[in-house]
């Protein structure tokens, strides 16, 4: 298993998903908010209606860890805990996608992801 990077990447995604859901639960945030926003990053797939280059760029913008991590850093630096649940939901979505094998997209085809190249 440890010689198969693809499985390790799926395990990392599962770990991120479990960690963020546990943090969400521990902080007693509203589950209706989680359910309502969990699939929101997938709206960025609509960029593919323009073309595959725009679609992959817009999709990747919403599915890279940088966005929710920046949101967490902003929350910590401003001591604004109201941003935490949104960052956790976003991270949970990314972890769930990676766990299922959905990776960042290449500008060639929607199914052409970084996980398929591993």
C-alpha positions in Angstrom: 0.0 0.0 0.0 2.8 2.5 0.9 4.3 2.0 -2.6 1.1 3.0 -4.3 0.9 6.8 -4.3 -2.7 6.8 -5.7 -3.9 4.9 -2.6 -2.0 7.2 -0.3 -3.6 10.2 -2.0 -7.1 8.6 -1.4 -6.1 8.0 2.2 -5.0 11.6 2.6 -8.4 12.7 1.3 -10.3 10.4 3.6 -8.1 11.7 6.5 -8.8 15.3 5.7 -12.5 14.6 5.4 -12.7 12.8 8.8 -10.6 15.4 10.5 -12.7 18.3 9.3 -16.0 16.6 10.0 -14.7 15.8 13.5 -13.6 19.4 14.0 -17.0 20.6 12.8 -18.8 18.3 15.2 -16.5 19.2 18.1 -17.3 22.9 17.6 -21.0 22.2 17.5 -21.6 24.1 14.3 -25.0 23.7 12.5 -25.4 20.6 10.4 -27.9 22.3 8.2 -25.2 24.7 7.2 -22.8 21.8 6.4 -25.5 20.0 4.3 -26.4 23.2 2.5 -22.8 24.2 1.6 -21.0 20.9 1.2 -21.5 20.6 -2.6 -21.2 24.3 -3.3 -17.6 24.0 -4.7 -19.0 21.8 -7.4 -20.9 24.7 -8.8 -17.5 25.8 -10.2 -17.9 22.9 -12.8 -20.1 25.3 -14.7 -16.9 26.9 -16.0 -16.8 23.9 -18.4 -19.7 25.5 -20.2 -17.3 28.1 -21.4 -14.6 25.7 -22.4 -12.3 23.1 -20.9 -9.4 25.5 -20.2 -11.7 27.9 -18.3 -13.5 25.0 -16.7 -10.4 23.4 -15.3 -9.0 26.7 -14.0 -12.3 27.7 -12.3 -12.8 24.2 -10.9 -9.2 24.0 -9.6 -9.6 27.4 -7.9 -12.4 26.0 -5.8 -10.8 22.6 -5.3 -7.3 23.4 -4.1 -6.5 23.5 -0.4 -5.1 27.0 -0.7 -8.5 28.7 -0.6 -9.9 27.2 2.6 -6.5 27.5 4.3 -6.3 31.2 3.5 -9.8 31.5 4.9 -8.7 29.8 8.1 -5.7 32.1 8.4 -7.9 35.1 7.9 -10.2 33.9 10.6 -7.3 33.3 13.0 -5.6 36.6 12.3 -8.8 38.6 12.8 -10.0 36.4 15.6 -13.2 35.9 13.7 -14.5 32.4 14.5 -17.6 32.9 12.3 -15.4 31.9 9.3 -14.3 28.6 10.7 -17.3 26.5 9.8 -17.1 27.7 6.1 -13.4 26.8 5.9 -14.1 23.4 7.5 -17.0 22.6 5.1 -14.8 23.6 2.2 -11.9 21.4 3.4 -14.3 18.6 4.0 -15.6 18.8 0.4 -12.0 18.7 -1.0 -11.1 15.8 1.3 -14.3 13.9 0.2 -13.5 14.5 -3.5 -9.9 13.3 -3.1 -11.1 10.2 -1.1 -13.4 9.3 -4.1 -10.6 9.9 -6.6 -11.7 13.3 -8.0 -8.6 15.4 -8.4 -7.5 18.7 -9.8 -8.3 19.0 -13.5 -5.9 19.4 -16.5 -7.1 21.7 -19.3 -7.5 18.7 -21.7 -10.6 16.9 -20.5 -12.9 16.9 -17.4 -11.8 13.4 -16.5 -8.1 14.2 -16.8 -7.1 14.8 -13.2 -3.9 14.7 -11.2 -5.0 11.5 -9.5 -5.3 9.7 -12.8 -1.7 10.5 -13.6 -0.4 8.9 -10.4 
